[in-house]
Amino acid sequence: MKGYLRLNNGVAGFTSPRTKIALVLTLIKGTEVEEWAKDMGTMLDQLGPADNIPALWDQFLIEFDNQFQDSNRPE
């Protein structure tokens, strides 16, 4: 995902933290993750324009890392 966003950095809207989060949420599928994705979407819907700051993306990444683990990463 980070590579895709990096590749599209020059595309209008792709620098928006809110847009990046919304894109990621559209790709999260499955019964084990749907509730978390729904909660994140609800949180995103409640934010105002002034909340669309880089810290929003940073916090989303923290929440994502806390919720999910890389199954390919050695323990």
CHARMM internal coordinates of N, CA and C (Angstrom, degrees):
IC EDIT
DIST 1 N 1 CA 1.4490
DIST 1 CA 1 C 1.5234
ANGL 1 N 1 CA 1 C 110.44
DIST 1 C 2 N 1.3293
ANGL 1 CA 1 C 2 N 115.66
DIHE 1 N 1 CA 1 C 2 N -44.20
DIST 2 N 2 CA 1.4664
ANGL 1 C 2 N 2 CA 118.47
DIHE 1 CA 1 C 2 N 2 CA 179.90
DIST 2 CA 2 C 1.5224
ANGL 2 N 2 CA 2 C 110.92
DIHE 1 C 2 N 2 CA 2 C -60.95
DIST 2 C 3 N 1.3387
ANGL 2 CA 2 C 3 N 116.94
DIHE 2 N 2 CA 2 C 3 N -38.07
DIST 3 N 3 CA 1.4597
ANGL 2 C 3 N 3 CA 120.52
DIHE 2 CA 2 C 3 N 3 CA 177.68
DIST 3 CA 3 C 1.5229
ANGL 3 N 3 CA 3 C 112.05
DIHE 2 C 3 N 3 CA 3 C -64.11
DIST 3 C 4 N 1.3219
ANGL 3 CA 3 C 4 N 116.39
DIHE 3 N 3 CA 3 C 4 N -41.08
DIST 4 N 4 CA 1.4643
ANGL 3 C 4 N 4 CA 121.14
DIHE 3 CA 3 C 4 N 4 CA 178.16
DIST 4 CA 4 C 1.5221
ANGL 4 N 4 CA 4 C 110.68
DIHE 3 C 4 N 4 CA 4 C -62.99
DIST 4 C 5 N 1.3192
ANGL 4 CA 4 C 5 N 116.73
DIHE 4 N 4 CA 4 C 5 N -44.43
DIST 5 N 5 CA 1.4636
ANGL 4 C 5 N 5 CA 120.32
DIHE 4 CA 4 C 5 N 5 CA 179.66
DIST 5 CA 5 C 1.5196
ANGL 5 N 5 CA 5 C 110.88
DIHE 4 C 5 N 5 CA 5 C -66.91
DIST 5 C 6 N 1.3166
ANGL 5 CA 5 C 6 N 116.51
DIHE 5 N 5 CA 5 C 6 N -37.81
DIST 6 N 6 CA 1.4614
ANGL 5 C 6 N 6 CA 120.58
DIHE 5 CA 5 C 6 N 6 CA 177.68
DIST 6 CA 6 C 1.5285
ANGL 6 N 6 CA 6 C 109.84
DIHE 5 C 6 N 6 CA 6 C -63.08
DIST 6 C 7 N 1.3080
ANGL 6 CA 6 C 7 N 116.60
DIHE 6 N 6 CA 6 C 7 N -44.26
DIST 7 N 7 CA 1.4638
ANGL 6 C 7 N 7 CA 122.08
DIHE 6 CA 6 C 7 N 7 CA -179.97
DIST 7 CA 7 C 1.5284
ANGL 7 N 7 CA 7 C 111.19
DIHE 6 C 7 N 7 CA 7 C -61.83
DIST 7 C 8 N 1.3117
ANGL 7 CA 7 C 8 N 117.56
DIHE 7 N 7 CA 7 C 8 N -35.86
DIST 8 N 8 CA 1.4656
ANGL 7 C 8 N 8 CA 122.39
DIHE 7 CA 7 C 8 N 8 CA -176.36
DIST 8 CA 8 C 1.5260
ANGL 8 N 8 CA 8 C 113.22
DIHE 7 C 8 N 8 CA 8 C -99.61
DIST 8 C 9 N 1.3067
ANGL 8 CA 8 C 9 N 117.34
DIHE 8 N 8 CA 8 C 9 N 17.25
DIST 9 N 9 CA 1.4605
ANGL 8 C 9 N 9 CA 121.27
DIHE 8 CA 8 C 9 N 9 CA -177.22
DIST 9 CA 9 C 1.5246
ANGL 9 N 9 CA 9 C 112.93
DIHE 8 C 9 N 9 CA 9 C -57.04
DIST 9 C 10 N 1.3228
ANGL 9 CA 9 C 10 N 117.64
DIHE 9 N 9 CA 9 C 10 N -31.21
DIST 10 N 10 CA 1.4560
ANGL 9 C 10 N 10 CA 120.90
DIHE 9 CA 9 C 10 N 10 CA -179.85
DIST 10 CA 10 C 1.5176
ANGL 10 N 10 CA 10 C 114.26
DIHE 9 C 10 N 10 CA 10 C -82.04
DIST 10 C 11 N 1.3157
ANGL 10 CA 10 C 11 N 117.26
DIHE 10 N 10 CA 10 C 11 N -7.16
DIST 11 N 11 CA 1.4643
ANGL 10 C 11 N 11 CA 121.59
DIHE 10 CA 10 C 11 N 11 CA -179.63
DIST 11 CA 11 C 1.5324
ANGL 11 N 11 CA 11 C 108.86
DIHE 10 C 11 N 11 CA 11 C -80.18
DIST 11 C 12 N 1.3149
ANGL 11 CA 11 C 12 N 115.70
DIHE 11 N 11 CA 11 C 12 N 132.22
DIST 12 N 12 CA 1.4677
ANGL 11 C 12 N 12 CA 120.15
DIHE 11 CA 11 C 12 N 12 CA -178.81
DIST 12 CA 12 C 1.5214
ANGL 12 N 12 CA 12 C 110.48
DIHE 11 C 12 N 12 CA 12 C -53.46
DIST 12 C 13 N 1.3079
ANGL 12 CA 12 C 13 N 116.49
DIHE 12 N 12 CA 12 C 13 N 131.61
DIST 13 N 13 CA 1.4570
ANGL 12 C 13 N 13 CA 122.64
DIHE 12 CA 12 C 13 N 13 CA 177.46
DIST 13 CA 13 C 1.5138
ANGL 13 N 13 CA 13 C 114.54
DIHE 12 C 13 N 13 CA 13 C 94.77
DIST 13 C 14 N 1.3229
ANGL 13 CA 13 C 14 N 118.21
DIHE 13 N 13 CA 13 C 14 N -22.49
DIST 14 N 14 CA 1.4507
ANGL 13 C 14 N 14 CA 120.06
DIHE 13 CA 13 C 14 N 14 CA -176.03
DIST 14 CA 14 C 1.5298
ANGL 14 N 14 CA 14 C 113.30
DIHE 13 C 14 N 14 CA 14 C -75.80
DIST 14 C 15 N 1.3080
ANGL 14 CA 14 C 15 N 117.34
DIHE 14 N 14 CA 14 C 15 N -7.26
DIST 15 N 15 CA 1.4617
ANGL 14 C 15 N 15 CA 119.13
DIHE 14 CA 14 C 15 N 15 CA 174.54
DIST 15 CA 15 C 1.5300
ANGL 15 N 15 CA 15 C 110.74
DIHE 14 C 15 N 15 CA 15 C -92.01
DIST 15 C 16 N 1.3029
ANGL 15 CA 15 C 16 N 117.40
DIHE 15 N 15 CA 15 C 16 N -6.31
DIST 16 N 16 CA 1.4572
ANGL 15 C 16 N 16 CA 122.31
DIHE 15 CA 15 C 16 N 16 CA 179.07
DIST 16 CA 16 C 1.5270
ANGL 16 N 16 CA 16 C 110.24
DIHE 15 C 16 N 16 CA 16 C -74.56
DIST 16 C 17 N 1.3362
ANGL 16 CA 16 C 17 N 117.91
DIHE 16 N 16 CA 16 C 17 N 120.78
DIST 17 N 17 CA 1.4570
ANGL 16 C 17 N 17 CA 119.88
DIHE 16 CA 16 C 17 N 17 CA 176.89
DIST 17 CA 17 C 1.5272
ANGL 17 N 17 CA 17 C 112.47
DIHE 16 C 17 N 17 CA 17 C -55.86
DIST 17 C 18 N 1.2958
ANGL 17 CA 17 C 18 N 116.20
DIHE 17 N 17 CA 17 C 18 N -40.19
DIST 18 N 18 CA 1.4711
ANGL 17 C 18 N 18 CA 120.88
DIHE 17 CA 17 C 18 N 18 CA -179.68
DIST 18 CA 18 C 1.5302
ANGL 18 N 18 CA 18 C 111.31
DIHE 17 C 18 N 18 CA 18 C -62.44
DIST 18 C 19 N 1.3328
ANGL 18 CA 18 C 19 N 116.82
DIHE 18 N 18 CA 18 C 19 N -43.65
DIST 19 N 19 CA 1.4602
ANGL 18 C 19 N 19 CA 121.45
DIHE 18 CA 18 C 19 N 19 CA 178.76
DIST 19 CA 19 C 1.5216
ANGL 19 N 19 CA 19 C 111.01
DIHE 18 C 19 N 19 CA 19 C -64.47
DIST 19 C 20 N 1.3295
ANGL 19 CA 19 C 20 N 116.85
DIHE 19 N 19 CA 19 C 20 N -42.04
DIST 20 N 20 CA 1.4622
ANGL 19 C 20 N 20 CA 119.99
DIHE 19 CA 19 C 20 N 20 CA 179.44
DIST 20 CA 20 C 1.5271
ANGL 20 N 20 CA 20 C 110.66
DIHE 19 C 20 N 20 CA 20 C -61.84
DIST 20 C 21 N 1.3155
ANGL 20 CA 20 C 21 N 117.04
DIHE 20 N 20 CA 20 C 21 N -43.58
DIST 21 N 21 CA 1.4658
ANGL 20 C 21 N 21 CA 120.42
DIHE 20 CA 20 C 21 N 21 CA 179.45
DIST 21 CA 21 C 1.5202
ANGL 21 N 21 CA 21 C 110.31
DIHE 20 C 21 N 21 CA 21 C -64.48
DIST 21 C 22 N 1.3274
ANGL 21 CA 21 C 22 N 117.12
DIHE 21 N 21 CA 21 C 22 N -45.02
DIST 22 N 22 CA 1.4654
ANGL 21 C 22 N 22 CA 120.64
DIHE 21 CA 21 C 22 N 22 CA 179.77
DIST 22 CA 22 C 1.5227
ANGL 22 N 22 CA 22 C 110.59
DIHE 21 C 22 N 22 CA 22 C -59.91
DIST 22 C 23 N 1.3227
ANGL 22 CA 22 C 23 N 117.84
DIHE 22 N 22 CA 22 C 23 N -40.21
DIST 23 N 23 CA 1.4606
ANGL 22 C 23 N 23 CA 121.45
DIHE 22 CA 22 C 23 N 23 CA 178.34
DIST 23 CA 23 C 1.5247
ANGL 23 N 23 CA 23 C 110.55
DIHE 22 C 23 N 23 CA 23 C -63.09
DIST 23 C 24 N 1.3063
ANGL 23 CA 23 C 24 N 116.90
DIHE 23 N 23 CA 23 C 24 N -48.37
DIST 24 N 24 CA 1.4639
ANGL 23 C 24 N 24 CA 120.44
DIHE 23 CA 23 C 24 N 24 CA -179.92
DIST 24 CA 24 C 1.5258
ANGL 24 N 24 CA 24 C 110.13
DIHE 23 C 24 N 24 CA 24 C -59.20
DIST 24 C 25 N 1.3168
ANGL 24 CA 24 C 25 N 117.27
DIHE 24 N 24 CA 24 C 25 N -42.98
DIST 25 N 25 CA 1.4652
ANGL 24 C 25 N 25 CA 120.48
DIHE 24 CA 24 C 25 N 25 CA -178.44
DIST 25 CA 25 C 1.5273
ANGL 25 N 25 CA 25 C 112.22
DIHE 24 C 25 N 25 CA 25 C -63.15
DIST 25 C 26 N 1.3368
ANGL 25 CA 25 C 26 N 117.82
DIHE 25 N 25 CA 25 C 26 N -30.02
DIST 26 N 26 CA 1.4673
ANGL 25 C 26 N 26 CA 119.27
DIHE 25 CA 25 C 26 N 26 CA 178.02
DIST 26 CA 26 C 1.5227
ANGL 26 N 26 CA 26 C 111.59
DIHE 25 C 26 N 26 CA 26 C -69.80
DIST 26 C 27 N 1.3200
ANGL 26 CA 26 C 27 N 117.45
DIHE 26 N 26 CA 26 C 27 N -19.93
DIST 27 N 27 CA 1.4600
ANGL 26 C 27 N 27 CA 121.53
DIHE 26 CA 26 C 27 N 27 CA -177.81
DIST 27 CA 27 C 1.5243
ANGL 27 N 27 CA 27 C 113.47
DIHE 26 C 27 N 27 CA 27 C -94.72
DIST 27 C 28 N 1.3113
ANGL 27 CA 27 C 28 N 117.28
DIHE 27 N 27 CA 27 C 28 N -10.01
DIST 28 N 28 CA 1.4636
ANGL 27 C 28 N 28 CA 121.28
DIHE 27 CA 27 C 28 N 28 CA -179.35
DIST 28 CA 28 C 1.5195
ANGL 28 N 28 CA 28 C 107.94
DIHE 27 C 28 N 28 CA 28 C -87.34
DIST 28 C 29 N 1.3179
ANGL 28 CA 28 C 29 N 115.32
DIHE 28 N 28 CA 28 C 29 N 113.31
DIST 29 N 29 CA 1.4681
ANGL 28 C 29 N 29 CA 121.39
DIHE 28 CA 28 C 29 N 29 CA -175.63
DIST 29 CA 29 C 1.5224
ANGL 29 N 29 CA 29 C 110.03
DIHE 28 C 29 N 29 CA 29 C -129.09
DIST 29 C 30 N 1.3103
ANGL 29 CA 29 C 30 N 116.47
DIHE 29 N 29 CA 29 C 30 N 152.68
DIST 30 N 30 CA 1.4551
ANGL 29 C 30 N 30 CA 121.66
DIHE 29 CA 29 C 30 N 30 CA 172.74
DIST 30 CA 30 C 1.5188
ANGL 30 N 30 CA 30 C 112.27
DIHE 29 C 30 N 30 CA 30 C 122.21
DIST 30 C 31 N 1.3130
ANGL 30 CA 30 C 31 N 114.19
DIHE 30 N 30 CA 30 C 31 N 152.09
DIST 31 N 31 CA 1.4674
ANGL 30 C 31 N 31 CA 120.08
DIHE 30 CA 30 C 31 N 31 CA -175.57
DIST 31 CA 31 C 1.5167
ANGL 31 N 31 CA 31 C 112.93
DIHE 30 C 31 N 31 CA 31 C -65.19
DIST 31 C 32 N 1.3270
ANGL 31 CA 31 C 32 N 117.57
DIHE 31 N 31 CA 31 C 32 N -29.00
DIST 32 N 32 CA 1.4664
ANGL 31 C 32 N 32 CA 119.97
DIHE 31 CA 31 C 32 N 32 CA -178.04
DIST 32 CA 32 C 1.5232
ANGL 32 N 32 CA 32 C 112.79
DIHE 31 C 32 N 32 CA 32 C -78.08
DIST 32 C 33 N 1.3266
ANGL 32 CA 32 C 33 N 117.27
DIHE 32 N 32 CA 32 C 33 N -15.81
DIST 33 N 33 CA 1.4684
ANGL 32 C 33 N 33 CA 120.52
DIHE 32 CA 32 C 33 N 33 CA -176.44
DIST 33 CA 33 C 1.5219
ANGL 33 N 33 CA 33 C 113.52
DIHE 32 C 33 N 33 CA 33 C -119.83
DIST 33 C 34 N 1.3413
ANGL 33 CA 33 C 34 N 116.66
DIHE 33 N 33 CA 33 C 34 N -8.86
DIST 34 N 34 CA 1.4631
ANGL 33 C 34 N 34 CA 119.44
DIHE 33 CA 33 C 34 N 34 CA -172.47
DIST 34 CA 34 C 1.5288
ANGL 34 N 34 CA 34 C 113.38
DIHE 33 C 34 N 34 CA 34 C -63.06
DIST 34 C 35 N 1.3182
ANGL 34 CA 34 C 35 N 118.13
DIHE 34 N 34 CA 34 C 35 N -35.26
DIST 35 N 35 CA 1.4707
ANGL 34 C 35 N 35 CA 120.11
DIHE 34 CA 34 C 35 N 35 CA -178.99
DIST 35 CA 35 C 1.5288
ANGL 35 N 35 CA 35 C 110.70
DIHE 34 C 35 N 35 CA 35 C -68.03
DIST 35 C 36 N 1.3346
ANGL 35 CA 35 C 36 N 116.71
DIHE 35 N 35 CA 35 C 36 N -42.24
DIST 36 N 36 CA 1.4620
ANGL 35 C 36 N 36 CA 120.27
DIHE 35 CA 35 C 36 N 36 CA 177.91
DIST 36 CA 36 C 1.5201
ANGL 36 N 36 CA 36 C 110.40
DIHE 35 C 36 N 36 CA 36 C -62.93
DIST 36 C 37 N 1.3302
ANGL 36 CA 36 C 37 N 116.94
DIHE 36 N 36 CA 36 C 37 N -45.95
DIST 37 N 37 CA 1.4624
ANGL 36 C 37 N 37 CA 120.89
DIHE 36 CA 36 C 37 N 37 CA 179.76
DIST 37 CA 37 C 1.5273
ANGL 37 N 37 CA 37 C 110.95
DIHE 36 C 37 N 37 CA 37 C -62.41
DIST 37 C 38 N 1.3184
ANGL 37 CA 37 C 38 N 116.40
DIHE 37 N 37 CA 37 C 38 N -39.05
DIST 38 N 38 CA 1.4726
ANGL 37 C 38 N 38 CA 120.60
DIHE 37 CA 37 C 38 N 38 CA 177.88
DIST 38 CA 38 C 1.5249
ANGL 38 N 38 CA 38 C 110.16
DIHE 37 C 38 N 38 CA 38 C -63.98
DIST 38 C 39 N 1.3269
ANGL 38 CA 38 C 39 N 117.16
DIHE 38 N 38 CA 38 C 39 N -44.13
DIST 39 N 39 CA 1.4722
ANGL 38 C 39 N 39 CA 121.11
DIHE 38 CA 38 C 39 N 39 CA 178.37
DIST 39 CA 39 C 1.5261
ANGL 39 N 39 CA 39 C 111.65
DIHE 38 C 39 N 39 CA 39 C -61.93
DIST 39 C 40 N 1.3235
ANGL 39 CA 39 C 40 N 116.47
DIHE 39 N 39 CA 39 C 40 N -41.31
DIST 40 N 40 CA 1.4704
ANGL 39 C 40 N 40 CA 120.37
DIHE 39 CA 39 C 40 N 40 CA 178.62
DIST 40 CA 40 C 1.5325
ANGL 40 N 40 CA 40 C 110.09
DIHE 39 C 40 N 40 CA 40 C -66.04
DIST 40 C 41 N 1.3251
ANGL 40 CA 40 C 41 N 117.12
DIHE 40 N 40 CA 40 C 41 N -38.71
DIST 41 N 41 CA 1.4666
ANGL 40 C 41 N 41 CA 121.03
DIHE 40 CA 40 C 41 N 41 CA 177.51
DIST 41 CA 41 C 1.5130
ANGL 41 N 41 CA 41 C 111.48
DIHE 40 C 41 N 41 CA 41 C -64.68
DIST 41 C 42 N 1.3217
ANGL 41 CA 41 C 42 N 116.58
DIHE 41 N 41 CA 41 C 42 N -40.48
DIST 42 N 42 CA 1.4677
ANGL 41 C 42 N 42 CA 120.79
DIHE 41 CA 41 C 42 N 42 CA 177.44
DIST 42 CA 42 C 1.5215
ANGL 42 N 42 CA 42 C 110.51
DIHE 41 C 42 N 42 CA 42 C -63.21
DIST 42 C 43 N 1.3228
ANGL 42 CA 42 C 43 N 116.36
DIHE 42 N 42 CA 42 C 43 N -43.42
DIST 43 N 43 CA 1.4659
ANGL 42 C 43 N 43 CA 120.81
DIHE 42 CA 42 C 43 N 43 CA 177.20
DIST 43 CA 43 C 1.5227
ANGL 43 N 43 CA 43 C 110.17
DIHE 42 C 43 N 43 CA 43 C -60.10
DIST 43 C 44 N 1.3206
ANGL 43 CA 43 C 44 N 116.44
DIHE 43 N 43 CA 43 C 44 N -43.95
DIST 44 N 44 CA 1.4607
ANGL 43 C 44 N 44 CA 121.09
DIHE 43 CA 43 C 44 N 44 CA -179.24
DIST 44 CA 44 C 1.5237
ANGL 44 N 44 CA 44 C 110.98
DIHE 43 C 44 N 44 CA 44 C -63.18
DIST 44 C 45 N 1.3335
ANGL 44 CA 44 C 45 N 116.93
DIHE 44 N 44 CA 44 C 45 N -40.13
DIST 45 N 45 CA 1.4589
ANGL 44 C 45 N 45 CA 121.62
DIHE 44 CA 44 C 45 N 45 CA 179.96
DIST 45 CA 45 C 1.5278
ANGL 45 N 45 CA 45 C 112.55
DIHE 44 C 45 N 45 CA 45 C -64.94
DIST 45 C 46 N 1.3091
ANGL 45 CA 45 C 46 N 117.17
DIHE 45 N 45 CA 45 C 46 N -25.37
DIST 46 N 46 CA 1.4646
ANGL 45 C 46 N 46 CA 121.39
DIHE 45 CA 45 C 46 N 46 CA -177.06
DIST 46 CA 46 C 1.5254
ANGL 46 N 46 CA 46 C 113.13
DIHE 45 C 46 N 46 CA 46 C -86.67
DIST 46 C 47 N 1.3165
ANGL 46 CA 46 C 47 N 117.08
DIHE 46 N 46 CA 46 C 47 N -7.80
DIST 47 N 47 CA 1.4614
ANGL 46 C 47 N 47 CA 120.54
DIHE 46 CA 46 C 47 N 47 CA -178.61
DIST 47 CA 47 C 1.5175
ANGL 47 N 47 CA 47 C 111.34
DIHE 46 C 47 N 47 CA 47 C -81.03
DIST 47 C 48 N 1.3031
ANGL 47 CA 47 C 48 N 115.20
DIHE 47 N 47 CA 47 C 48 N 150.13
DIST 48 N 48 CA 1.4584
ANGL 47 C 48 N 48 CA 121.14
DIHE 47 CA 47 C 48 N 48 CA 176.77
DIST 48 CA 48 C 1.5169
ANGL 48 N 48 CA 48 C 110.76
DIHE 47 C 48 N 48 CA 48 C -98.40
DIST 48 C 49 N 1.3294
ANGL 48 CA 48 C 49 N 117.72
DIHE 48 N 48 CA 48 C 49 N 173.51
DIST 49 N 49 CA 1.4668
ANGL 48 C 49 N 49 CA 122.13
DIHE 48 CA 48 C 49 N 49 CA -179.20
DIST 49 CA 49 C 1.5335
ANGL 49 N 49 CA 49 C 113.14
DIHE 48 C 49 N 49 CA 49 C -57.31
DIST 49 C 50 N 1.3093
ANGL 49 CA 49 C 50 N 117.01
DIHE 49 N 49 CA 49 C 50 N -33.64
DIST 50 N 50 CA 1.4683
ANGL 49 C 50 N 50 CA 120.29
DIHE 49 CA 49 C 50 N 50 CA -178.99
DIST 50 CA 50 C 1.5216
ANGL 50 N 50 CA 50 C 112.47
DIHE 49 C 50 N 50 CA 50 C -69.96
DIST 50 C 51 N 1.3421
ANGL 50 CA 50 C 51 N 117.01
DIHE 50 N 50 CA 50 C 51 N -15.38
DIST 51 N 51 CA 1.4607
ANGL 50 C 51 N 51 CA 121.54
DIHE 50 CA 50 C 51 N 51 CA -179.91
DIST 51 CA 51 C 1.5292
ANGL 51 N 51 CA 51 C 113.09
DIHE 50 C 51 N 51 CA 51 C -86.43
DIST 51 C 52 N 1.3189
ANGL 51 CA 51 C 52 N 117.18
DIHE 51 N 51 CA 51 C 52 N -5.79
DIST 52 N 52 CA 1.4647
ANGL 51 C 52 N 52 CA 121.74
DIHE 51 CA 51 C 52 N 52 CA -177.31
DIST 52 CA 52 C 1.5272
ANGL 52 N 52 CA 52 C 109.77
DIHE 51 C 52 N 52 CA 52 C -82.17
DIST 52 C 53 N 1.3308
ANGL 52 CA 52 C 53 N 115.41
DIHE 52 N 52 CA 52 C 53 N 69.92
DIST 53 N 53 CA 1.4623
ANGL 52 C 53 N 53 CA 122.68
DIHE 52 CA 52 C 53 N 53 CA -176.37
DIST 53 CA 53 C 1.5272
ANGL 53 N 53 CA 53 C 109.30
DIHE 52 C 53 N 53 CA 53 C -121.65
DIST 53 C 54 N 1.3284
ANGL 53 CA 53 C 54 N 118.53
DIHE 53 N 53 CA 53 C 54 N 160.69
DIST 54 N 54 CA 1.4638
ANGL 53 C 54 N 54 CA 120.89
DIHE 53 CA 53 C 54 N 54 CA -178.57
DIST 54 CA 54 C 1.5305
ANGL 54 N 54 CA 54 C 114.07
DIHE 53 C 54 N 54 CA 54 C -53.42
DIST 54 C 55 N 1.3105
ANGL 54 CA 54 C 55 N 118.10
DIHE 54 N 54 CA 54 C 55 N -32.59
DIST 55 N 55 CA 1.4649
ANGL 54 C 55 N 55 CA 120.74
DIHE 54 CA 54 C 55 N 55 CA 179.53
DIST 55 CA 55 C 1.5311
ANGL 55 N 55 CA 55 C 111.92
DIHE 54 C 55 N 55 CA 55 C -62.35
DIST 55 C 56 N 1.3202
ANGL 55 CA 55 C 56 N 117.91
DIHE 55 N 55 CA 55 C 56 N -25.08
DIST 56 N 56 CA 1.4636
ANGL 55 C 56 N 56 CA 121.77
DIHE 55 CA 55 C 56 N 56 CA 177.76
DIST 56 CA 56 C 1.5277
ANGL 56 N 56 CA 56 C 109.88
DIHE 55 C 56 N 56 CA 56 C -64.08
DIST 56 C 57 N 1.3232
ANGL 56 CA 56 C 57 N 117.50
DIHE 56 N 56 CA 56 C 57 N -46.55
DIST 57 N 57 CA 1.4683
ANGL 56 C 57 N 57 CA 121.91
DIHE 56 CA 56 C 57 N 57 CA 177.72
DIST 57 CA 57 C 1.5276
ANGL 57 N 57 CA 57 C 110.23
DIHE 56 C 57 N 57 CA 57 C -64.13
DIST 57 C 58 N 1.3410
ANGL 57 CA 57 C 58 N 116.18
DIHE 57 N 57 CA 57 C 58 N -43.72
DIST 58 N 58 CA 1.4633
ANGL 57 C 58 N 58 CA 120.32
DIHE 57 CA 57 C 58 N 58 CA 179.64
DIST 58 CA 58 C 1.5280
ANGL 58 N 58 CA 58 C 110.85
DIHE 57 C 58 N 58 CA 58 C -59.35
DIST 58 C 59 N 1.3187
ANGL 58 CA 58 C 59 N 116.80
DIHE 58 N 58 CA 58 C 59 N -43.19
DIST 59 N 59 CA 1.4620
ANGL 58 C 59 N 59 CA 120.65
DIHE 58 CA 58 C 59 N 59 CA 179.59
DIST 59 CA 59 C 1.5245
ANGL 59 N 59 CA 59 C 111.01
DIHE 58 C 59 N 59 CA 59 C -67.51
DIST 59 C 60 N 1.3200
ANGL 59 CA 59 C 60 N 117.25
DIHE 59 N 59 CA 59 C 60 N -37.95
DIST 60 N 60 CA 1.4664
ANGL 59 C 60 N 60 CA 120.28
DIHE 59 CA 59 C 60 N 60 CA 176.48
DIST 60 CA 60 C 1.5234
ANGL 60 N 60 CA 60 C 110.67
DIHE 59 C 60 N 60 CA 60 C -60.48
DIST 60 C 61 N 1.3271
ANGL 60 CA 60 C 61 N 117.41
DIHE 60 N 60 CA 60 C 61 N -43.48
DIST 61 N 61 CA 1.4592
ANGL 60 C 61 N 61 CA 120.79
DIHE 60 CA 60 C 61 N 61 CA 178.97
DIST 61 CA 61 C 1.5279
ANGL 61 N 61 CA 61 C 111.60
DIHE 60 C 61 N 61 CA 61 C -62.32
DIST 61 C 62 N 1.3153
ANGL 61 CA 61 C 62 N 116.75
DIHE 61 N 61 CA 61 C 62 N -37.48
DIST 62 N 62 CA 1.4666
ANGL 61 C 62 N 62 CA 120.89
DIHE 61 CA 61 C 62 N 62 CA 176.64
DIST 62 CA 62 C 1.5275
ANGL 62 N 62 CA 62 C 109.62
DIHE 61 C 62 N 62 CA 62 C -64.70
DIST 62 C 63 N 1.3260
ANGL 62 CA 62 C 63 N 116.52
DIHE 62 N 62 CA 62 C 63 N -46.89
DIST 63 N 63 CA 1.4630
ANGL 62 C 63 N 63 CA 121.04
DIHE 62 CA 62 C 63 N 63 CA 179.08
DIST 63 CA 63 C 1.5329
ANGL 63 N 63 CA 63 C 110.70
DIHE 62 C 63 N 63 CA 63 C -61.21
DIST 63 C 64 N 1.3198
ANGL 63 CA 63 C 64 N 116.20
DIHE 63 N 63 CA 63 C 64 N -41.74
DIST 64 N 64 CA 1.4600
ANGL 63 C 64 N 64 CA 121.11
DIHE 63 CA 63 C 64 N 64 CA 179.19
DIST 64 CA 64 C 1.5300
ANGL 64 N 64 CA 64 C 110.53
DIHE 63 C 64 N 64 CA 64 C -62.24
DIST 64 C 65 N 1.3246
ANGL 64 CA 64 C 65 N 116.11
DIHE 64 N 64 CA 64 C 65 N -48.40
DIST 65 N 65 CA 1.4639
ANGL 64 C 65 N 65 CA 120.25
DIHE 64 CA 64 C 65 N 65 CA 179.32
DIST 65 CA 65 C 1.5198
ANGL 65 N 65 CA 65 C 112.03
DIHE 64 C 65 N 65 CA 65 C -62.09
DIST 65 C 66 N 1.3263
ANGL 65 CA 65 C 66 N 117.05
DIHE 65 N 65 CA 65 C 66 N -37.35
DIST 66 N 66 CA 1.4617
ANGL 65 C 66 N 66 CA 120.55
DIHE 65 CA 65 C 66 N 66 CA 178.56
DIST 66 CA 66 C 1.5279
ANGL 66 N 66 CA 66 C 111.61
DIHE 65 C 66 N 66 CA 66 C -68.23
DIST 66 C 67 N 1.3117
ANGL 66 CA 66 C 67 N 116.91
DIHE 66 N 66 CA 66 C 67 N -32.31
DIST 67 N 67 CA 1.4566
ANGL 66 C 67 N 67 CA 121.45
DIHE 66 CA 66 C 67 N 67 CA -176.44
DIST 67 CA 67 C 1.5279
ANGL 67 N 67 CA 67 C 112.87
DIHE 66 C 67 N 67 CA 67 C -83.19
DIST 67 C 68 N 1.3255
ANGL 67 CA 67 C 68 N 116.12
DIHE 67 N 67 CA 67 C 68 N -36.62
DIST 68 N 68 CA 1.4622
ANGL 67 C 68 N 68 CA 120.51
DIHE 67 CA 67 C 68 N 68 CA -172.77
DIST 68 CA 68 C 1.5205
ANGL 68 N 68 CA 68 C 110.81
DIHE 67 C 68 N 68 CA 68 C -123.60
DIST 68 C 69 N 1.3051
ANGL 68 CA 68 C 69 N 115.15
DIHE 68 N 68 CA 68 C 69 N 151.56
DIST 69 N 69 CA 1.4540
ANGL 68 C 69 N 69 CA 121.45
DIHE 68 CA 68 C 69 N 69 CA 175.93
DIST 69 CA 69 C 1.5135
ANGL 69 N 69 CA 69 C 108.48
DIHE 68 C 69 N 69 CA 69 C -119.90
DIST 69 C 70 N 1.3161
ANGL 69 CA 69 C 70 N 116.02
DIHE 69 N 69 CA 69 C 70 N 148.13
DIST 70 N 70 CA 1.4523
ANGL 69 C 70 N 70 CA 121.81
DIHE 69 CA 69 C 70 N 70 CA 177.40
DIST 70 CA 70 C 1.5256
ANGL 70 N 70 CA 70 C 108.68
DIHE 69 C 70 N 70 CA 70 C -75.98
DIST 70 C 71 N 1.3128
ANGL 70 CA 70 C 71 N 116.40
DIHE 70 N 70 CA 70 C 71 N 114.77
DIST 71 N 71 CA 1.4702
ANGL 70 C 71 N 71 CA 120.61
DIHE 70 CA 70 C 71 N 71 CA -177.50
DIST 71 CA 71 C 1.5308
ANGL 71 N 71 CA 71 C 111.82
DIHE 70 C 71 N 71 CA 71 C -70.19
DIST 71 C 72 N 1.3346
ANGL 71 CA 71 C 72 N 117.67
DIHE 71 N 71 CA 71 C 72 N -13.19
DIST 72 N 72 CA 1.4577
ANGL 71 C 72 N 72 CA 121.48
DIHE 71 CA 71 C 72 N 72 CA 178.08
DIST 72 CA 72 C 1.5194
ANGL 72 N 72 CA 72 C 112.79
DIHE 71 C 72 N 72 CA 72 C -93.71
DIST 72 C 73 N 1.3209
ANGL 72 CA 72 C 73 N 116.48
DIHE 72 N 72 CA 72 C 73 N -9.48
DIST 73 N 73 CA 1.4667
ANGL 72 C 73 N 73 CA 120.55
DIHE 72 CA 72 C 73 N 73 CA -178.04
DIST 73 CA 73 C 1.5241
ANGL 73 N 73 CA 73 C 109.42
DIHE 72 C 73 N 73 CA 73 C -79.79
DIST 73 C 74 N 1.3453
ANGL 73 CA 73 C 74 N 117.22
DIHE 73 N 73 CA 73 C 74 N 130.46
DIST 74 N 74 CA 1.4622
ANGL 73 C 74 N 74 CA 118.62
DIHE 73 CA 73 C 74 N 74 CA 177.80
DIST 74 CA 74 C 1.5257
ANGL 74 N 74 CA 74 C 111.51
DIHE 73 C 74 N 74 CA 74 C -65.77
DIST 74 C 75 N 1.3125
ANGL 74 CA 74 C 75 N 115.99
DIHE 74 N 74 CA 74 C 75 N 145.76
DIST 75 N 75 CA 1.4647
ANGL 74 C 75 N 75 CA 119.79
DIHE 74 CA 74 C 75 N 75 CA -178.29
DIST 75 CA 75 C 1.4987
ANGL 75 N 75 CA 75 C 112.06
DIHE 74 C 75 N 75 CA 75 C -83.26
END
COOR INIT
IC SEED 1 N 1 CA 1 C
IC BUILD
